[in-house]
Structures are given as structure tokens and as C-alpha cells.
Amino acid sequence: MIRGKKVMLDSDLAELYQIETKTFNRSVLRNTKRFPSDFMFKLAPSEATALRYQIGTSNTGRGGRRYGSYVFTELGVAMLSSVLRSDRAVQMNIYIMRAFVKLRELLVTHKDLADKIVALEKEQKEQGKDITDITIALNKLLQEKRKLPSVIGFRVE
């Protein structure tokens, strides 16, 4: 999390796409119009402190970077697959497109289910009203039966 956004480092993405970080960054910088600030941004020196060299030598496992890193948001990661030309990038682009289509299908399915639930709730309310009306009618009949006059005639005791 940097600047309140979930991001991935350029070096991690380059590794994911199986290309060198230098090549990766060149491709991105050639296509800067495709990466607005909510897709990608460069780390400020204070944000990149853990990735910097100290006293001119690389720290193993700490990035080994001489220049500021770029970070990419989810939108930027999705855009990368259409900018990069490696085989892995093509595979990722296909994967992302399939994921978006699947997500859209799920949303449509959930909307259909939501509509069905609303219809069932409406039907249940109508049936509840009918049951209430029947209960009231039965109670009236039972009260009328209790009010019937006593039996006329002789009683044998």
C-alpha cells in the first residue's frame, strides 16, 4: 500500500512478465499516455528509501535500484498486458479479458437472481396478506360459533 493504493513494483511486474526491468520500463515510458496517475506513478525518494543503495553499493534483497521505481495500480497492471510484447504479456492479456467477461457474466447472473428474490419477496408478502385475511375470517367464525344460543329443549340429568 502506497499513497492509499494497492500497488506492485515495476521490478516485480517485470519478473512476472518475464522481461528485464529496464526493458519493462522502456516499454511503459514509450506509452505514457496509456498510464495516467491512477494507473502508475513514480515513487518519491522518501517512499523508495528501502529500495535505495546505501553508500554507493547495492544491498542484496533490497531492490538493487539506481533509479526511482515505478509502481502500478490494478488498472495499470491490466494496461501493461496490452503494452508489453512478450509471450507472457499476450497470455496475461487473454487471461484478463476472460476474467472481465466472466465477471460481467457473474454480475448479470447475480442481477437475475436479485430480480427473482424481489419477485419471491413480493409473492410472499401477498401470500402473507392472504393468510392474515384467512386467519381473521376463521377467528370471526369461531367467535360466532361461541355466541350461538343455548340448545332449546329438555335436559335429562
N, C-alpha and C positions, 0 to 999 in steps of 0.2 A: 504494500500500500504506500503510494507516494502521492502527495497532494490530494489525499482523499479518494484516490482512484486505484483500482487493482491494475497493476501493470506487469509487463515482462520486459526484461533487459534485451537489448539488441543481440548481445553475445549468446544468450540462451536461445533466442529465436533462430539465430544463425545456425546454431548446433542442431536445433530441431529440424530446420530446413536443409541441413547437411551441406552448408556452404560456409566459407570463411566470413568472419565478422566484417572484415574490410570490404569484401565483395557485396555482402549484405547491405552495409551502409551506403555504398556507392549506388546500388540499385534504388534504395529508398530516396537518396538525395537527388537522383535524376528524376524522381517522380514526386517532388514535394507538394504539388497541387493535390495529390491524392491523400495527403496526410495532414489535415488541419490539426489544430492544437488539441482537440478532443480525441484524436486518433494516436498522436505521437507528440512527445516533447523531449527536449534535451535536459538532462539533469543539471541542476545548478551545482557549482563546486561544493557547496555545503552538503548537498544531497549525495554527492558522489564520493564523499570522504573515505568511506570504507573500500572503495574501488581504486583509490589512487595509490601511487607509489610513494614510498617514504624515502627520502634522501637519495633519489635518483635510481633506486633499484626496485625491481618487481617484488611484490610479496606473493609467494606461491599460494594459490587458492583464493586470492582476493581480487581477481579480475584481470590483473596484468595489463591495465589500460593506460595509455599515454594521453588519450583524448577523452573528453566527456562522453558518457554513454547516452544513447537514446533509449527511451522506454516507450512501450506501445500499450495502449488500452485494448480492450476486447475488439473494438471497432478497427483499430489499427492492425491487429493480428489478422482479422478477416480480410482486410485490404491487402495485406502482404502477399497472400496467396495469388492475387491477380497481378502483382507487380513482379515478383520473382519468377525466374525462368527455369529453375531446377526441376527435375522429375518429381522430387518431393513436394515442391510448391504446387505442381499440377495435381498431384494426389490430394493435397490438403484443400485445394480449391474445389475439387469434386466432392470431397467429404463435407466441406462447409455448405455447398449448395444442397446436397442431400439432407443435411441437418436442418437447413432453413425450410425446405419443403416439408419434411417430417413434422417440424414444429408447427407450420401452418396447418397441416392436416390435423394435428392434435388439437389445435385451437378451434378448428371448425367442429371437430367431434365433440369437444367439450361444450361448445355453444349449443349443439344439437341436444346434448344431454341436459344442459341447463334449461333449454326450452321445454323438454319433456318433463323435467322436475316441476317447473312452473305450472304446466298443464295438470300434472298429477295433484299438486297442491290445490289448485282451483277446484278440481273434481272432488278432492277430499273435503274441502270446505262446503261444497254443495251437498255432498252426502251427509256431512255433519249436520247441516241445517235440516235436511230431510229427517234424520234420526231424531233431532230435537223436536221437530213437529210431531213425529210419531209418538215420542215419549209423552208430550203434552196431551195428545189425544187419548192415549192409554190411561194417563192419570185422571183425566176427566171422566172416562168411562168407569174407572174404579171408584171414583167418588160418587158418581150417580148410582152405582150398584149398592153402595153403603147406605145411601139415602132412601132406598126402597122402603115402602111402608111394611109394617109387620104383617105377617100372614093372617088372613081372616079365617076364622073357623074355630073349631073346638080343639082344645088341647087335652090330651089324656095324660094324666100324671100317675 
